[in-house]
Amino acid sequence: MSLGTKIAWDDTVLPFQLERSDIRGRVARLDGVLDQVLSQHQYPTKIEALVAEMSLLTALIGQTIKSEWKLSLQVRGDGGARIIATDYYGPKNDGETGRMRAYASFDADKLDAAAEPFDLIGKGYFAILIDQGEGTTPYQGITPIDGGSLSTCAETYFAQSEQIPTRFSLTFGKSQEPGGDASWRAGGVMLQHMPKASPFVASEGGSGEEGLLKASDILDDDASENWNRANILLDSVEELELIGPSLAPTDLLVRLFHEEDPRVYDPQWVEFGCTCSEERVRQSLSIYSAKDIKHMTTEEGRVTADCQFCGAHYDFDPKSLGFEAASET
C-alpha cells in the first residue's frame, strides 16, 4: 500500500452494512486527530489511554448523528481519573469534515501505577448527550461504570437506553515508524443490530449485572443467531488489522465479513476542532453581577479563563464582563 493510501484512511470513519445479518457498523482509524487531542495537555500515559479510547468511541458513535448536531461522551468517577469528556460536532453538509475534542481531569495522588487505566475511574457513570441545536432539549442517557472498559460501558448504554445490541472492538496505543517520532494511533469496529421490535418486557429486568439489559434480552432467536455469527467473525480480528496502516478498512471488512455481504458507504473525515472563543467566554460570564466578577478578578486586576479542551487562554478587563456591564453599553 502506498503512503498516499495510508494517509487517505487516517482520521476517517467508514460506515458499512452487513446485508445478510441486518447489521450496520463503522470502522474508524484515528491518527493525527488523536495526537492533536492529546498534545493539548500533558497527561500521564494511563490517562492518555482513557482519552484515546473515549475519542475512538466518540468518532464511531458520532458518525451517526445528523448535520450540525453535537454528541458528547462523559465519564465521571471517584478514582484517580475523575472526568473524561469528549465532544463531536457533526459537519454542516454531507461530505464535510466532522470535528472532535477531548479533555480529562485527574487526581495525581490517586493514580495507582499498577492499576489498569479503566480501574482508575472507580465508581461512577458513563453518559451520552446529544444536542440538536438551539430551541431543542438535549438528550441524555446514563449507565453505571461497569464491565472492565469504556467500550463495554458504551455497549451497556445502547442496550439499556436504546435497546440496540452494540459491540465494539477497539485498539489504541503509541506507534513509531523508522526515523519518526512516537505518535498515537487508534482503530476500531462498531457493530449494531438494526432496530426492530424488542422481545424485552420492561417489568422483567435485564439479565446483566443489577438488572441491566444485554443483547440476548433484546433479540429474538433468528436475530440472535445473526448477531452471534457477526460477533464471532469480529472476534477473529487482530490488533494490527485494526490499527495498522497497511490494511485499508474496506479490505478489513472483506477479510472479516465477506460471507455477510458487506456494503460500504462514503467515509466521514474527522479533525480536531474546538468551539471556544472570546465571545463564548464573555457570553458565559454575562450571567454574573459586578460583585461576582470582582471575586473572579486576579490581583493584577484581570479576569482570566482557560479552555479545558484546547488550552486557549483568555484575558479580560473585569469592567467589560457581567450583565451589569452589558446593560451599560
N, C-alpha and C positions, 0 to 999 in steps of 0.2 A: 504494500500500500504506500502511495506517495505521501510526502509530507503535507501536500495540499489537501489530500483526502483526510488525513489525520486532523488537521486544523478544522476542516469543514464540519466534523462531528463534535468538536469540543463545544461545551456550553449550549447543548441542544436537548430538547425533549421530543421524542418521536412517538406519536400516538399510533396505536395499531388495534386490530380486532381479530380474534380467532373465530372464523366463521363457523367451524364445526362445533365449537364448545360454547358459543354465545357468550364469549368473554372478551372484554376490552382491556386495554393496558397501555402503558407508556414505558419507553426506555429512555433513561436520562444519562448524559455524560456532563460532568462539571469539571472545569479546569481553571481557566483564567478568572471566571466569576468567583469561584471559591477562594482562590488566592487573594482576590481583591477584598472579599468579605473579611477574611482573617487578617489581612495586612493592616486593617484599620486599627488593630488592637495588638496587645502583647499578652495573649492568653497562655496559660500553662497547656502543655500538649494534650492532656486529657479533656480539658475544656474545649480546646480546638476540635477534638474528635466529636464531642457532642454537637458543636455548632455545625461541623461538616455533615453529620448525619441528619440534623434538623434541616439544613439547607437543601440536601438532596430530597428529603421528603417534601419540602415546600415546592421545589421545582416540579416534582412528579404530580403532586396534587394541584398545584397552581395552574398547570396547563389546561385543566378542565373548566376554570372559571371563565365568565364572559368578559367581553371587552370592557376595560376601564374599571372592573371590579378589583377589590383588594382582598387578598387572602392573608390571614395572619395565623401562625402557629406559635403557641406559647407553652412553655413548661415552667412550672413553679414548684420548688421543693424545699425541704427543710434541712438539706445536707449542704455540702460544700458548694455544689452547683445550685444556686438559688433561682436564677432565671435564664432560660434560653428562649429568645424571641426572634422570629423571622417574619418578614413581610414579602409578599409577591404582588406586583402590580400588573394586571392584565394589559396588553397593548391596546391602543385606541382602535387600531384597524387590523384586520387579518393580514398575516404576513409580516407584521412588525414585531419588534423585539419586546419580550417581557422583561421586567426589572425586578430585582430582589435585593434584600439587605438583611443583616442579622447582627445580633449582639448577645453577649452573655454577662451576667452578674454572678460573682462567686465570692465565697469566704475562704481566703487562702489558708486560714488557720484550721479549717475543716477538711481540707483536701488530703485524703489518705493516699500516699504514694503507692500503696499495694492494692488499692481498690480498682475495679473496672470503672471506666468512665460513667456508665449508667448508674452504678451504685452510689456515685457521688451526689445524685439527686435526692435520695432518701424518699420520704413520703411526700406526696403532693398530687398534682393533677396535670393532665395534658389537655390543651384546649385548641379548638379550631374556630376562628372567627372569619366571617365573610361580610364585607362592607360593600353594598351595591351602589353606594353613592349618596349624594345629597337628597334628602326627602325620604329616605328609607331607614328602617330599623335594622341595625347589624344583627346577623345571626350568630349565635354562639353555642357550641357543643362542648361538653367537658366529660372526660373519663379519668379514672384514677391512674396514677403511675403504677404500672404492673407489667410483668411479663419478661423482664430482662433486657429490653431495648426500646428505643423510641419508636422504631418501626412497629413493634408489637403493640405499643400504646395506640399508634395510628390505626392499626388493624382493628383493635377493640373499639375505637371510636366509630369507625364506619359500620361495624356490626351492630353496635349498641344504638347509635344516634341515627344512622341512615338505613340500617338493616340491609346493607350491601356487603356481601362477602368480599374481602380485600386481602391481598397478600403482597408483601414487599420482600425483595431480595436485594440487599444493598452491600456495597463495599466502598471503603474510602481509606485514604492514607497519603503519606508523602512519597513521591517518586522522584528519581533523579536520572536524567539522561546523561550519557558520557559528555563531560566537559560543561555541563549545565548546573544550575542551582536546584536544590530540592524544592519541589512545589507540591501543593495539594491536588489530588485528583479524586473524583468520586464517580461511581457509576451504579446504576440500579434498574430493576424492573418492577413495575407495579401491575398487578392483575386485579380486575374487578369483574364479578359476575354481573351481567346486565340485570337491572332491576326487574323483578316480577312480583306477583302476589306472594307474600310470605306465608309459610305454614305456621309461623310462630304466633302464639296467642299471648297477649300482653300479660295476663294474670299468671302465666305459668312460671316465669322466671327462666333465665338462660342457664345453660349447662356449664358456663365458665365460672371462675372464682367469684364468690359473692353474688352469684346470680347473673353475671354479665353474659351477653349473647356471644355465641360463636357461630362460625359459618354453618355448621351442621344443624343449628337451630333454625336457620333461615331457609335452607334449600330443600326442595323435595328430592325424591330418590334419583330421578333422571338428571336433574341439575347437579346434584351432589356427585354423581358419577363423573360428569364432565369436569366439574371443579377439581375433584381429586386427581383426575388424569392430568390436567394442566399443571397442578401443583407438583406432581411427581416429575414432570418434564422440567419445570423450573428448578427443582431440587438438584438437577444434574449440572446446572451452570457453575462454572469455575470463576473464581475471583478475577483472574486475569482477563477472562472474557468480558466481564462487566466493566472493568476499569482500564484495560489495556488499549493502547492506540492502534493496534494492528488489526482489530476486528470491527468492522462497521456495524452499527446497530441493526441494519437490515439483514446482514449476514448472520448476526447473532439470533435474530428471530427465526430465520430459516433453519439454523442449526438446532434450535430448541424445539420449535413448534411446527415443523414442516408438515406433519400429519394433521395439524389442526387448521390448515388453510389460512395462514396469517395474511392480513391485508393491512398495508401501511398507509398513513395519511401524511399531510405536509408537516414537516418538523417545525417546532417552535424554538426560536433562539432566545437565550436568556443572557442578561448582562447585569452587572452591579449598578444599582441606582438608588439614591437617597432623595427623599422629598423635602428634606429640611431646607429652610430659607429664613432670612431675616424677617420677612413679612409674616411667616408662620409663627415664629417665636414671639413677635410683637402681638400677634392675634391671641396666642395662648396666655399672654400676660395681661391682656386687656380686661380680664375679669377682676383684677386686683385693684384695691384702693391705693391712694398715695401712701397711706400708713403701711400697708402691706409691702409696697415697693421699697419703702425705706428699710424694712427689715431684710430685704434681699440685697441691699446695696453694700458693696465692699468698703473697706477702709479707704480705698483710693477714690471712692465716690462714683463707682460704676456698677452696673448690673451685668453679670456675665452668664452665659449659658453654653453648654457643650452638647452636641448631638451624640447620643449613645451609640448610634449606628455607624456614622462615618467620621466622628471626631471633630467635625467643624466647630469652630469657636466663634461665639457672638458676643459683642461688647456694646452696651447701650448707655446712653445718658438717662438716668432714672427719671428725670423730668419729662421724658418723652414717652413713658410707659404708663399703663394702667388706664382704667376707664375715666378717671378724672382728667388725665392729660388729654385723652381723646375728646372729651366733651369741651375742652377749652380751645381746641383747634377748629 
